[in-house]
Amino acid sequence: MGKIKKSFCKFSTFILIALVVVFGYFFYQNKLSSTKKFIAQQQKITVYLKIVGQADFVKHEIIVGKTALDFTREKADIVTKGEKENAYIIGINGIAAQNSKKEFWAFYVNGKMAEVGAGSYKLKEGDKIEWKLANY
């Protein structure tokens, strides 16, 4: 009986140590992953914004990962229709696009009309975002 008890005790101790090592490893990996995500979220890029009526682009530093819509919402008073990537701007700083004049707020990235909506476009270093009233 004594040998069986000793063997069981050694086996239990081994299993306990193995579990502690495995759980410690996963906890450490999870913590490391969370830290990397936090650091990535705090990195900043420089982007420029120009809204109709402004003489030139204004330089801004923003946290990596923002969309053009998020950025514009932070820097101007906007009115939107729709949500998230389907949202579109109908007014900026008190200037509304007028349906009677067939107007809309056109979104430009680096001098070209954007091919995606502002809610889908992730900003990149040096981007120049411009909003103009246009006609359809």
C-alpha positions in Angstrom: 0.0 0.0 0.0 2.8 2.5 0.8 4.4 2.2 -2.6 1.0 2.9 -4.3 0.4 5.9 -2.1 3.9 7.3 -2.8 3.4 6.7 -6.6 0.0 8.3 -6.5 1.4 11.3 -4.6 4.3 11.7 -7.0 1.9 11.5 -10.0 -0.5 14.0 -8.5 2.4 16.4 -7.8 3.6 16.0 -11.3 0.1 16.7 -12.7 -0.3 19.7 -10.5 3.0 21.2 -11.6 2.2 20.5 -15.3 -1.2 22.2 -14.9 0.4 25.3 -13.2 3.0 25.5 -16.0 0.3 25.2 -18.8 -2.1 27.7 -17.2 0.8 30.1 -16.6 1.9 29.9 -20.2 -1.6 30.6 -21.5 -2.0 33.5 -19.0 1.3 35.0 -20.1 0.5 34.6 -23.8 -2.9 36.3 -23.3 -1.4 39.1 -21.3 1.4 39.6 -24.0 -1.2 39.7 -26.7 -3.3 42.3 -24.9 -0.3 44.4 -24.3 0.7 44.3 -28.0 -2.9 45.3 -29.0 -2.8 48.2 -26.6 0.5 49.5 -27.9 -0.7 49.2 -31.5 -3.8 51.1 -30.6 -1.7 53.9 -29.1 0.5 54.4 -32.2 -0.3 57.6 -34.0 -0.2 58.7 -37.7 -0.4 62.1 -39.3 -3.3 62.8 -41.6 -4.7 66.0 -43.1 -8.2 67.3 -43.4 -9.8 69.9 -45.6 -13.5 70.8 -45.6 -15.1 73.0 -48.3 -14.5 76.6 -47.4 -11.1 76.0 -45.7 -8.1 77.6 -47.4 -5.9 74.6 -46.9 -5.4 71.2 -45.3 -5.1 71.0 -41.5 -2.6 68.6 -40.0 -3.8 66.2 -37.3 -2.2 63.3 -35.4 -4.6 60.4 -34.7 -4.5 56.9 -33.3 -3.9 54.1 -35.8 -7.0 52.2 -36.9 -9.4 55.1 -37.3 -11.7 55.4 -40.3 -12.1 58.6 -42.3 -15.6 58.9 -40.9 -14.4 58.5 -37.2 -11.7 61.1 -37.9 -14.1 63.6 -39.5 -16.6 63.1 -36.7 -13.8 64.0 -34.2 -12.7 67.1 -36.0 -16.0 68.5 -37.4 -19.6 68.8 -36.5 -21.2 66.2 -38.8 -24.7 64.8 -39.5 -24.9 61.3 -40.9 -27.4 58.9 -42.2 -26.9 55.2 -41.8 -24.5 53.5 -39.5 -20.8 52.3 -39.4 -19.4 51.5 -42.8 -22.8 52.3 -44.4 -23.0 55.8 -42.9 -22.7 58.8 -45.2 -22.4 62.5 -44.3 -25.3 64.8 -45.1 -24.0 67.8 -43.2 -20.7 69.2 -42.1 -20.3 72.2 -39.7 -23.8 73.4 -40.4 -23.7 73.1 -44.1 -26.2 70.5 -45.4 -26.2 68.9 -48.8 -29.5 69.9 -50.4 -31.5 67.3 -52.2 -33.3 70.0 -54.2 -30.0 71.0 -55.7 -28.9 67.4 -56.1 -26.0 67.9 -53.7 -24.0 65.4 -51.7 -20.8 65.5 -49.6 -18.1 64.0 -51.8 -15.2 62.2 -50.0 -11.7 62.5 -51.5 -8.5 60.7 -50.4 -5.2 62.2 -51.7 -6.9 64.2 -54.4 -9.1 61.4 -55.8 -12.7 60.7 -55.1 -12.8 57.7 -52.7 -13.9 54.3 -54.1 -15.3 53.3 -50.7 -17.3 55.0 -48.0 -15.7 57.1 -45.3 -16.9 54.5 -42.7 -14.9 51.8 -44.5 -11.7 53.7 -45.3 -9.0 53.1 -42.7 -6.6 56.0 -42.6 -3.0 55.7 -43.5 0.1 57.8 -42.7 0.0 61.1 -44.7 -3.5 60.7 -46.1 -5.2 63.9 -47.2 -8.9 63.7 -46.6 -11.1 66.3 -48.3 -14.9 66.9 -48.2 -16.5 68.9 -51.0 -20.1 69.6 -51.9 -20.8 68.0 -55.3 -23.8 67.4 -57.6 -25.1 64.2 -58.9 
